[in-house]
Amino acid sequence: MGNETLSDGDRRDFLIQLTAVVGGAGVAATCVPFVASMNPSSDVLAKAETEVDISGITPGAMRTVAWQGKPVFILRRTPEQIKAAAASDGGSDPEPDNKRVKKPEWLVVIGVCTHMGCVPNKEDPGWVCHCHGSQFDDSGRITRGPAPKNLEVPPYRFVSNNKIVIG
């Protein structure tokens, strides 16, 4: 047992196995940073959710906040706005108002026109995109113009009566 020598075939098999193990470890070590680079950066993760205090928004008023680099319109609707929104399904992209809001008093939509990405201006009733004339009602639904879809409703939730979390 003390003077055993490896044959050329055994040496070759050992070197092949060693090369496979070392090569596999090298590939894994190279891939880990590459795969990790595909994860969202810390600044993106920080903007994944935005908490908004809505206590100071009076009926009929709107606040615009940033979420993931986009403007989000938070409109505290009056009873008249709620009634008008409930009475219509919108225009070219019909959708009931109650499918677009979690509480009738509050509308939360991404303030980017679905036609060319401009930011519409608040006008009564609704919003007008002055880039190409699209008009949206107080439920964010397209009523006139070239925009193909309603203003998008972002994921959001009420965490209290005075706070929502977008994202």
N, C-alpha and C positions, 0 to 999 in steps of 0.2 A: 503494500500500500504506500509506502514511503517514496518509491522511485517511479511512480506511474507518470507517463507522459501522455499528452493529448495528441491524438492523431490530427493530421491536416484537416480532415473533415470536421472533427470536433471543434477545432480552433475556428474554422470558417463559420460553423453554426453559432458559436459563441459570439463572434464578431458581428454577425448579421443580427442576432438578438440584441446585442448591446447598441448597435447602430439604430435599430428600430426604437428602442426605449429612449435613447438620447435624442433622436430625431423627433419622436412624438412629443417629448417634453419641450423641445425647442419650438415646435409648431404651436403647442398649447400656450407657451409663454409669449409667443408673437401674437396670437389671436386674442388673448385676454384684453390688452389695451384697445385693440381695434373694436371688439364687440362692446367694450365699456364706453367707447367714444360715441356709440349710437344711442346711448341713454340720454334722456333730456338733461340739459345743464341745470345747475342749481338755480340760476335766475329764472329759467322756464318753470321749474318746479315751484318756485316761490310765487309765480303768477298763475299757477294752476287753479287757485281759488282766490276769490276776492270777497272779503266780508264788507258789507255796506250797512251803515246805520241809516235807516229810513225814517227815523222819528221826526226829523225836521222838515219832511216834504209835506206840504199842505195839499189839500184836494185841488186838482187841476194843474199842479206844478210837476216839473220833471227834473231829475238829476241825471247827469251823464257821468259815468265812471269808466275807467279803463279796465279791461279784462283781456289778457293775452294779446295786448297791443291793439285791441279793437274798442271802439266806443260802445257802451251799453247804456241804453235809455231805460230809466226807471220812472214810470209815469204813475202818479197816484191819481186815479181817475175819479171824476165826480159822478154822482148818481146819474146825471144826464149822459155822460160819456159811456158809462156802463150800459145803460138802457139802449143807446144807439148802437153800440158794438154788439149787443146781444140780439138786436133786431135784424142784423145783416150777417151774411156769411162771407162778406167781402166781395171782391170782383173776380179777376181772372184766375185766382188761386184760392177757391172757396175753402174756408175752414171755420167751424163754429168758434166763437169767442171763448167759450168755456173749455175748449181744447188747448187754448193758447195761454191761459192764466191759471195760477194755483188759487188765487183769491181774486174775486172780481174787481176789487179796488186797486189792485196792483198789476201793471203790465211791465214785463221785463223783456226787452228785445235787443238784439245786436243792431246798432245804428249804422248799418252799412247797406246801401242800396244793392239789391240783388241783380241789377242790370250791369253796372260798370264799377261798382265799389265805391261810389261817392258817399258822403255823409249827408243824409237828408236834414232839413231844417224843420223844427217844430212850428207848425201853423195850425190854426183851428179850422176844421177838425183834422187831426193827424199830422202827417209830415209830408213835405214836398222835397223831392230831389231836384235841385235846379240844374243839374248837369244835363238831363235829358227829359225832365218833366214827369217822372213817375210820382204818383201820389199814393199815400198809405193812410188808412183810417186809424182811429184810436185803439185798434187792436193790432196794428202793424201789418194789416193785410193790404195787398196791392189793389187799388181801386181804379187807377188810370195810368197809362204810360207803358213804356217798353219793359219794365222790370218783369221777369218771368215768374218770380215767386214772392211770397210774403217776406217781411223782415224775419230773420231767424230768431227763434226763442232759445236762449242758451240754457244749459242745465243750471238750475238754481233751486234753492230750498230756503224756507223760512226756519231760522234757528230760534227765533223769539218773535214777539209781535212787532219789535222794532229793528230786527236785523235779518238780512238775507245773506246767503253765501252763494256766490256765482261760481260755477265750476264743479 
